[in-house]
Amino acid sequence: AIEAVETGKVDLVAFGRPFIANPDLVDRLEKDAPLNKLDTDTLYGGAEKGYTDYPALAETSVAAE
């Protein structure tokens, strides 16, 4: 997404599902950090599992490097 905007291939990139698993998606993209994998088994399940329990970048080992 960043490369597509920087090279002028697109003016805007929108994200939906990646934000569910990565509430800190912008920070992850800026730091070229790995993304959390979306748990599709809990997607639209009606509970907090799969929505509010994904680890933030600061909670992962990548942030410590």
C-alpha positions in Angstrom: 0.0 0.0 0.0 2.8 2.4 0.9 4.7 1.6 -2.2 1.6 2.0 -4.4 0.9 5.5 -3.0 4.6 6.6 -3.1 5.0 5.5 -6.7 1.8 7.3 -7.8 0.0 4.1 -8.8 -2.9 5.0 -6.5 -4.0 8.1 -4.6 -5.6 6.2 -1.7 -5.6 2.8 -0.2 -8.4 1.7 2.2 -8.2 -1.1 4.8 -11.1 -3.0 6.4 -10.3 -6.4 7.8 -6.6 -5.7 8.5 -7.7 -3.0 11.0 -9.6 -5.6 13.0 -6.6 -7.7 13.7 -4.2 -4.7 13.8 -5.7 -1.7 15.6 -2.2 -0.2 15.3 -2.1 -0.8 11.5 -0.7 2.6 10.6 2.2 2.2 13.0 2.9 -1.3 11.7 2.9 -0.1 8.1 5.2 2.8 8.9 7.7 0.5 10.7 7.3 -2.3 8.2 6.4 -4.6 11.1 4.5 -7.9 10.6 0.8 -8.0 10.8 -1.4 -10.0 13.1 -3.3 -12.8 11.3 -7.0 -12.3 11.2 -8.8 -15.0 13.1 -11.7 -15.7 10.7 -13.3 -18.2 13.1 -14.2 -15.3 15.4 -15.0 -12.8 12.7 -18.5 -11.3 13.2 -19.1 -13.7 16.1 -20.7 -11.1 18.4 -18.2 -11.2 21.2 -15.0 -9.5 22.1 -12.8 -12.5 21.1 -11.2 -11.7 17.8 -11.9 -8.0 18.0 -10.2 -6.6 21.2 -7.7 -9.3 22.0 -5.1 -8.9 19.2 -1.7 -7.9 20.5 -0.5 -4.3 19.7 3.0 -3.9 18.2 4.4 -2.7 21.5 3.4 -6.1 23.0 5.3 -8.1 20.5 8.9 -9.0 20.3 9.3 -6.9 17.1 8.9 -3.7 19.2 11.8 -4.6 21.4 14.2 -4.8 18.5 
